[in-house]
Amino acid sequence: MIYRGIEEIRSLTIRLMSKNTFMESLYRKLTLNGGYTEVTSANMKVGDIIKVHHNERVPADMLLLYTTEKSGAVFIRTDQLDGETDWKLRKAVGITQSGENSATPELITQINA
């Protein structure tokens, strides 16, 4: 019983340390002039447009606007958000993924939400 309690404390400590590292990581936020500024996930707000690269953690619950995959589909892990370690399929929004309307920084900064 004592061993189990120690293991739970150890597991909680590891999760908290991982969460703190995750929260302090810097991500690229699109600015109104089409450039990028670095922000932590703690400083993100609803409506921010964040550029995420291959093998980079997804810092928040997000809507996928564009991917370099022609199908517009990617697999992501959301373990830092919901604790689930399985891969999830996400598809980019059709209008921002395809053709001449693909999501360039210039186009995205012109979107009025």
C-alpha positions in Angstrom: 0.0 0.0 0.0 2.8 2.4 0.8 4.6 1.4 -2.4 1.4 2.2 -4.4 1.2 5.7 -2.8 4.9 6.4 -3.6 4.3 5.3 -7.2 1.3 7.6 -7.5 3.3 10.6 -6.2 6.1 9.8 -8.5 3.8 9.6 -11.5 2.1 12.8 -10.6 5.4 14.6 -10.2 6.5 13.4 -13.7 3.2 14.6 -15.2 3.5 18.0 -13.6 7.1 18.4 -14.7 6.2 17.4 -18.3 3.2 19.8 -18.2 5.4 22.7 -17.0 7.9 22.0 -19.8 5.1 21.8 -22.3 3.6 25.1 -21.1 6.9 26.9 -21.4 7.7 25.8 -24.9 7.6 28.5 -27.6 5.3 28.4 -30.6 5.0 30.6 -33.7 1.9 32.8 -33.7 0.9 34.5 -37.0 0.7 38.3 -36.6 -1.5 40.8 -38.6 1.5 41.8 -40.8 2.0 38.2 -42.0 5.0 37.6 -39.8 5.4 35.4 -36.7 6.0 36.0 -33.0 6.8 33.5 -30.4 4.3 32.7 -27.6 3.9 30.1 -24.9 0.8 27.9 -24.9 -0.2 29.7 -21.7 -0.3 33.0 -23.6 -2.4 31.7 -26.5 -5.9 33.0 -27.0 -8.9 31.7 -28.9 -8.5 32.8 -32.5 -4.7 32.8 -32.5 -3.2 31.1 -35.6 -0.3 28.9 -34.6 2.2 27.3 -37.0 3.1 23.8 -35.9 5.8 21.7 -37.6 6.3 17.9 -38.0 7.0 16.1 -34.7 6.1 19.2 -32.7 3.6 18.9 -29.9 0.1 20.4 -30.5 -0.1 23.1 -27.8 -3.9 23.4 -27.6 -7.1 22.2 -29.0 -6.9 23.5 -32.5 -8.5 23.7 -35.9 -6.2 22.5 -38.7 -6.1 25.1 -41.5 -3.4 23.6 -43.7 -0.9 20.8 -44.0 1.7 20.0 -46.6 0.0 16.6 -47.1 -2.0 16.7 -50.3 -4.9 14.8 -48.7 -5.1 17.5 -46.0 -5.0 14.8 -43.3 -2.5 14.4 -40.4 -2.2 12.1 -37.4 -1.7 13.8 -34.1 -1.3 12.7 -30.5 -3.3 14.7 -27.9 -1.8 13.1 -24.7 -0.8 16.5 -23.3 -4.4 17.8 -23.7 -6.6 14.8 -22.8 -4.3 12.1 -21.6 -5.1 9.8 -24.5 -2.0 8.4 -26.1 -3.5 7.0 -29.3 -3.1 8.7 -32.7 -6.0 10.8 -34.0 -6.7 11.6 -37.6 -7.4 15.3 -38.3 -8.3 16.9 -41.6 -7.6 20.5 -42.6 -10.5 22.8 -43.4 -11.2 22.3 -47.1 -11.2 25.9 -48.3 -7.9 26.7 -46.6 -6.2 23.5 -47.7 -6.9 23.4 -51.4 -6.1 25.1 -54.7 -5.4 28.8 -55.1 -7.1 29.5 -51.7 -4.6 27.5 -49.7 -3.6 29.0 -46.4 -0.8 31.4 -46.9 0.1 33.8 -44.1 -1.1 36.7 -46.3 -4.5 35.1 -46.9 -5.0 34.1 -43.3 -4.3 37.6 -42.0 -7.1 38.9 -44.3 -9.7 36.5 -42.7 -12.3 38.4 -40.6 -13.8 36.0 -38.0 
